[in-house]
Amino acid sequence: MLNKRITNTIFILLLCFLSVPIKGQEQKLYLQFAESEMKRFPEAWQIDHGKRLYFGYGQGLGCLAMLKVWERTGDQQYFDYVEAWADTIINEEGNIHLYKKETYNIDYINPGKILFTLYEKTGKEKYKLAIERLMGQLQVHPRTLEGAYWHKLIYPHQIWLDGVYMADPFIAQYGQFTNDSAHYDDVINHILVTAKHTRDEATGLYYHAWDESKKQRWANEVTGQSPNFWGRSIGWWFMALVDVLDFIPEDYPQRGEILVLINGLTETLPKYQDEDGLWWQVLDRIGDEKNYQEASVNAMFMYSLAKAVNKGYIPGSYKAVAEKALRGIQKKLLKTEADGTLTLIQCNAVAGLGGHPYRDGSYDYYVNERIRENDVKATGPFIMGLLELNR
């Protein structure tokens, strides 16, 4: 009888031990993945398969994720990895290598997000000068008649969901940095104008872009909207909504309108989550020919939902939706290489609208764009999402 009790006790303890690592596994996973990225890309300019030193939005996203790992762990290697890139690419006058203000490219703003932390921690004046240089672009950046930023000068009169993420968290943080609330007003206006023109009332989803002029071939001649719900564009949008609230004061006028948008999207997204817990490249076309479970949209939604729960923006029950996405990613989109590094597969390399050759925003366009592994638009949000799930 005594032996049986001992055996039962050991069995119960074993069950408890096996149940504990669920949370610990998430912690281990974000470190494993961050270390995998640093092994793949020993210098930060190489993130996203970079071939040259460049102030790219992808490198900015990857470095932002690494700074968050540093903030969580206190491990200096992650900070040094980011700072070495910024220190190399920005000179003492605050000039940014290969940056061209005259292109009015909103993508240039995204890597500026890391500069606030670098300036605070190193005291290097050049980082502050670079921040001001990027704000100098935004002060004269072309806008729609309602005051929303054009995506780029080569894409006139157009708002893309991508651009809200590229610019607005930076602008909101600059408002906090300078204690100037006018920047909060600018962010809120950009978001509300974008929502007004891209949200589809029938589905609760958002179209990739809107053309104020309605002259683009991809633009609906009545609404000016692009024709499809591209997953990653809505991922950019969702991340922007939760990130800007880090800097806009809780009692600030119209902040609540952003919370309304967050909650609306939160209620909508589970309707388009498949049985694996995943979302697809074109969100509302689950299982259609050539459509696929795409890594970046899943990482972005996982991050946004988990962070929104942690911040109290949405009910805590939605953490289960983010956790379901993580299980789906682990099952279908994450693999272990022979050297032990982790790889995210089925990443849409790039998608856009217009340009040369012309991108028409059709379903066929989105599902036929190039797919690759370890694209930073997936890996960066994946690390950040794991960090949020581990809080």
Buried (B, 14 or more C-beta within 10 A) or exposed (E): EEEEEEEEEEEEEEEEEEEEEEEEEBBEBBBBBBBBBBEBBEEBBBBBBBEEBBBBBBBBBBBBBBBBBBEBBEEEEBBBBBBEBBBEBBEEEBEBEEBEBEEBBBBBBBBBBBBBBBBEEBEBEBBBBBBBBBBEBBEEBEBBEBEBBBBBEEBBBBBBBBBBBBBBBBBBBBBBBEEEBEBBBBBBBBBBBBBEBBBBEEBBBBBBBBBBEBEBEBBBEEBBBBBBBBBBBBBBBBBBBBBBBEBBEEEBEBBEEBBEBBBEBBEBBBEBBEEBBBBBBBBBBBEEEEBBBBBBBBBBBBBBBBBBBBBEBBEEEBBEBBBBBBEBBBEBBBEEEEEEBBBBBBBBBEBBBBEEEEBBBBBEBBBEBEBBBBBBBBBBBBBBBBBBBBE
